[in-house]
């Protein structure tokens, strides 16, 4: 499924080992020109790979949230997906898999993300991981039955391009499943305020309204088939599990949208 020219985590580690070996074997002034050229090429390749994601610097704090204040919120969000999982064709891919929390909880076997450190954690959770961005998927056409984007669209540079790539790699009749914090919700308004204050995570995000997401899906060629709403407890007041509700509600902190190709 992976195209030539794309780099996975093993390749990055291989490059780092080769660079360390070259630097250890010769003082710079005695390195043969061919070896020096190889070293420069490897360092350039490694630099491009490591320009991947600001989440590399936030990986440990990001993942720790799921064990702390976000534990119950995560459980509520993951429960909402159970409403649609039986309808989804395999194989499954998660774009923006992060540390693999949702992939592990939902049974998603393959994930892609631009953060090397988060992918290392996801791999430890049993996910087959690929380094890359949603705008340029390293997969063949029609490779997957379902593509998930869970709290990912808000962190992409071009959400429409990501959705178009998801459409490309989906099989005929395949589905995209979005997990979203919408701008009009109480949670979305909270995170928008945090973004304005320069919060280290949310300053990177762009939150969308429900109608904007539906419009983007339509432009990418998808038809919305089902919407699930959950997390009606307000920020700072989450104390118990919730049952998801059918349909869109602006009062819901988390929305699942299933759309077909």
N, C-alpha and C positions, 0 to 999 in steps of 0.2 A: 504493500500500500504506500510505502514511502518513496518519494521521487528522488532521483539523483540530485546532488547539490545541497540537500538539506542535511543538517547536522543534529545528531542526538547527543545525549549526555555522555555516552561512552566515548564518542569521537572527541569531545572536548577534553575529557580526562586523558585520552591518548595524546592529544596535542600538547597538553601541559607536561606530560611525562617526557615527550620528545624534546621539548624546549629545555626542560631541566637537564636532560642528558647532554644536549649540545653545549649548554653553558658550563656544565661541570667538567667537560672533557678538555676544553681548550681555553686559554686566555684569549680575549677578544682579538688581540693583535696577531695571533698565530693561526686563527681560523682560516682554512682554505676558502677561496671566494665562493666555491660551490656550496660549502656548508653554511657560509654566512648568508647566502641568498636563501637557502632552505630555512634558516632560522628566521629571517625577515618575513618570509611567506607564512610560516607557521604562526608567528606573532600577529600578523595581520589577520589571518583567519580566526585566531582566538579572540582578538579584539572585536571583530564583527559579531561573533557569537555572544560575547559577554555584554554587548550593548543592548541585550535583549529586554530587560525589564527593571524598573525601579523597585519592583517587589522583591528582587534579590536582597535588598537591604532591609526589607521589612518582613522577611519570610517567617522568622521565629515568632515575632509578635502577632503576625496575622494568624498563624496556626494555633497559637496559645489561646486566642479568643474563643475557639470552639470548646475548649475545656473549662473556661471560666464563665464570664458573664454571658457569653453567647450560647452556652450549652443547651438551654431550653429553647431558645429562639431557633437554633439549628434543628432540633428535634421536631419542632412545629413545621418548619419549612420542608424538611425531608418527608414528613408524613403526607404533605399535600401532593407530592409526586406519585404516591401510591395509587392515587385515583386514576392515573393514566398509564402507568407502567405496563399493565397487561395488554394494552392496545398497541404497543410499540414493537416494530420489527427490529430484529438484530441483523448485523452487529451494531453496537452502540458506541458512539464517540462523544466525549465531552470536550468542547472548546473552552479554554480557560479553566483547565482542571485544577489549577492551583496545587494545594497540598494533598488533594485526593479525598477530602472529607466526604463530599457528596458522591463521588464515584464509588467509594467504598460502601457507603450506606445504601446506594441504589443498585449496585451491581454492574456499574459501567466499567468495562475492562480496558478501554483505551482512552488516553487523554493527551491533549496538546496544550502547551503553555509557553510563554516567552521567558519565564523565570526558571533559571537552572536550579536554584536552591529549593524552590517549591516542588519542582519535578522530582528532585531527589527524595523528598518526603513522600510524594505520591507513589513513587516506585516502591517505597517501603511498605505502602498500604496495598500492594498487589496490583497496581495499575501499570499497564504497558504505556510508557510515556514517550512523547516526541517533543523536541524543542522547536517552537515556531509560533507564528502569529495567525490569528483568525483570518486576517486579510489575504494571506497567502498560504493556503493549506497544502502540506506536502503529501497529499493523498490523491489517488486516482479518481476519475469520474465514477460516480455511482458505487462507491466503496462501502457505504454504510446504510443501514436501515433507519437509524435514528441519530440525530445530532442534538446534544444538549448544550445550552448556554445558560449557566446558572450564576446569576449576579456577575455576568461577564460583559454584556452589551454596554453597560455604563462605563466600562474601563477600556473600551476599544477606541482607536483613532477614527475609524470609519465603520459605524455599525451596519450601514447598507452593504458595504463591501464584504463584511463578515457574513452577513445573511446570504449574499449571493454566492459566496464560496460554500456555505453550508448546502445551499440548493444544488450546486454543482456536484458535490461529493455524495449526495443522497441518491439512493435507488429510486426508480419510479414508484410513486405511492409512499415514499418515505416521509418521515415527519421531523420537524424541528420542535424542540421543547425548550421554552424559555422560563427561567426563574428570575423574577424582577422585583426590585423595589421601585415603585413608581413615584414620580415627583409630586403628584397631588395627594399622596397618602401622608399620614402623620409621621411615619418613619422617613419618607422621602423629604419632607420639609425639614426634619431634624438634620438629616445628612447634608441637605443643601446649605443650611446654616453653618454646619461644621466645615463644609468646603470653603465658604466665604471667610472663615476664620483661619484657613490654612492648615486644617487637619492633615496629618501625614498620609492617611489613606484616602480620605474623601476629596482632597484637593485634586486628585487624579481622575475623579469621576465626573460623568455628565449624566444626570438622571433625566428620564423621558416620561411624558404623559402616556396614558393608555392609548389614546388615539394616535399619538406619534408612532408608537411601537406597531400598532395595527397597520398604519400607513407604510412603515418600512418593510414589514412582512409582505404586504401587497406588491410593493415595488420590486422585491426580490423574487416574486413569483409564487408566494405561499398564500394559502387560504386558511384563515383561523377556523378551527374546528371545535375547540373547547377552551374554556377559561375557568380556573379554580382560584378562589381567594382564601387567604388565611392570615394569621397574625393580627387579630383585631384588638388585642391588648396593646396599650400605648407604650411608647418607649419608657423604660424605667419602671414599668408596672407589670412585666411578664412574670406570672406566678404559677401558671398551670398549662397543661397541654390543651390544644384546641382541635376540634374537628374542622377540616376544610369545608368550604361552602361552594356550591356550584355558581358560576357566573362571576362577572367583574363587580367589585365594590371599591369605591374610592377610599373607604375607611380601612381597607385591608393593607397591612404592612408588607405583604408578600403575595405575588400573583404568579400563577403558572399558566402559560399560554401554550397550547399545542396547535401546531399549524401543519397542514399537509402540502406536499409537492404536487 
